[in-house]
Amino acid sequence: NRSRLAKLLRYPSTKTDEGDLIGFDGYITRMKPGQKQIYYVSGESLEALKKSFLLEEFKARDLEVLYLTDPIDEYMVQHLTDYEDYKLTNVAKEGVTFDETEEEKEHIKEVKKQFEDFIKWYKELLGSKVDRVHVSHRRSSQPALLLSGQYGVSANMMRILKAQALARDKDYDLYHGGKVLEVNPVHPVIKSLKARYEADADDEELARLAELLFETASIQTGFELS
């Protein structure tokens, strides 16, 4: 019955008109050639999701993203992980892949090599606040994005868990699969931090700015500051 019920689901998206909804079958008919994933993003309200920085790469590639705003949607996608032959993919998590050319892949590989020492320093600075720090391959107007781990729960799901009656820290911490900080290598802020790190890795002001960047990314992507 799961697949039969899935056909009835309807959502607004980055490509639907105001007040219109689309189902998975309709979404599939509008997919880009070679696209293998149904992209979605979840949040507290439609207005907030439309402004999300997480969507910038998808809009640039003209990829449709579904908006999931009902709390029950978060529980639904934990059990409905695919539809037909297409994987449901949360754009707020790490591991999202795109159809990149060999030239783009080589460029990303070279950039990661250039940022290797800076990334290692940044992870050591943040410690247990994040599981990983790495160079992002997403286009973004922001210097950094904080994502959920591939096997963790989203920031929206954490919000829902915390809002439940009698919720306790140890309860929702069981679902916490870690956070991943993605830095934008072409953003002036990241370039500046990298240059300051290479000049003096023990610069206290550098550490303070890097911490501030992490906190800003946390708020922008829906995480609460600990």
N, C-alpha and C positions, 0 to 999 in steps of 0.2 A: 504493500500500500504506500510505501514511502515515495516511490517514483510517481505514483498516480497523484498523490497529494502535492508533490513538488511542482507538477504542471499547473497547479492552481495559484501558486505564489505570484504576487505582483509587487513591484517596487518602482519608485522613481529612480532616475539615473542621471548621469551627466549629459545625456542626449535626449531625455524626454522633455516635453513642454510642461509648463506649470500645470499641476493638477493631474497629469497623465501618469500612467504606470505601465510597466512592461514585465512580462514573464520571461522565464529562462529560454523558452522556444523562440520568442521574439528577439531576445538578446543574441542568440546563436545566429539568426539570419542576418544580423548586422555586424557580425565579427569580421575582423580583418583576415585576409588570406593567411593561412598558417597559424592563426591564433588557436591555442589549445587550452586557454584558461578563461573562466568567467570571473572577472574582477569585481570586488565589492569593498566597501568601507562602511564601518559601523560607528554610530555615535549617538549622542543624546538628542540631537535635533537636526532637521534637514538644513536649516539655516547655517548651523555650525559646520556641517559636512561640506557644504558648497564652498566654504572659505578655506577648507583644509589645504595646507601646503603639500600634503601627501599626494594630491591629485595632479600636480603640475606636470610630471613626466608623462602621465597617461593622457592628459589633454594635449600635450605637445605631440604625442604619437597618434592622436585621434582615436584612443582606445576608450570604449565605454566602461563606466564604473557604476555599479548599482549602489544605491544609498539604503542602508539598513538602519532604521531608527527605533524599532520596537525592541525592548529588552528580550523578548522571546526569540528574536532573530539570532542573538548570540548563542543561545542554547541549540537552536535549529542547525546552525552551520557546524556545530561540533559533531552532529550525527549525519548531516547531509554534506559530505565532503566532496561529492562530485555529482554531476548531472549528465546523463548520457555518457559521452566519452570525454567530458570536459571537467577539469578540476576547479572547484570554487576556491579562489585565491584572495586572501585579505591583503589589501595594499598597505596596511599598517604593520605588516610583519616583514621580517627579513626573508631573503630567498626569492623575491619576485624576479623573474627573468623576462627579458625582452628579446625580440628577434634582431640581434645585432650582427653587423657585418664583421668579417674577419679583421678588417682595418680597425673597427671600433674596439674589438676584443683585444687587439694588440696594444692599442692606445691605453686602454684601461689597465692592462697588465704593466705597462711601463710606468704609468702614474702611481700605481700601488707600490712599485719598487722604489720610486722617488720619495714616497711618504712613509716608507717602512719604519724608519727610526722614530719619526714623529708620532706615528700611530702607537708604537710600543710605549713611548713615554706617556702618551695621553691615557692609555689603558692603565698603566701603573699609577698615574695620578688619581684616576677615578676609582680604582680598586674594585670593591664588591658592588659598587653602584651599577655597574654594567657587566655583562658577560663578555662582550666584545666591542672593539672600536675598529672600524674599517673605512676605507675610501668608498664613497657611494658612486654608483653608476647611474643614478637618477638625476635628471635635470631639475634644479630647484633654485628658487630665488633666495633660499635660506642657507646659512653657512653649515647647518647641521640638522639632522632629523633623528629623533629617538624612536626606534621601532621595537616591537615585541619580538622575542625570540621565535623562531620558526615553530617550535613545539610548545610555546607558552601561550598565555591568554592575552588578549588585546587590552589596551588601556581602558576601553569602554567596558569590557567584561570585568575588569578590576573595580571600576566604579560601581557596577551593578552589584557585585559581591559585597562591597563595603556598605552599600545602602540597605542590604537585607537585614531584617530584624535579628538581633542577637549575634550579628557578625563579629568575629574576633580576628585579630591580626593573624594568628596562627592558622586560622581556617583558610583565608584566601591566599596566604603565603604558600600553601600547598600547591596552588595552581600557577604560581609564578615561575615561568620558564626563562626568566632573565630578560634583560634589555640590551639592545644593540644600538650603539651610537654610530651613525653614518655621517662622515664629514664630506663636505662638498669641496673638492680640490681646486675648483676654479673660482671660488668665492674669495673676495678680497680679505675678509676676516680670517679665513683659514690660511691663506697665503701669508698674512701678517703674523699669525701665531707660529706658523712653521718657521718663518725667518727669525723670529725672536728666540725660538727653541734652538735653532742652529747657532745663533749668536751666543746664547747663555741658557743652557737647560735648567740652571738653578735659579733663574729669575723668579722671584716671588710674585711679582706683578703678572708675569706670564701665567703662573699657576692659578692666580685669582681670576684672570680673564677666561681661562679655559674652563674653570668651574662654573663661572657665570654663563658661559655658552651652553654648557650641559644643562643647567637649570632652565634656561630659556627654551631649549629644545624640548625639555620635559613638559613644560607648560603648554607649548604650542601643539604638541601631539597628544595632549589629554592626560598625561601622567601627573600624579600628585607628587609634590616634593616631600622627601622623607626627612 
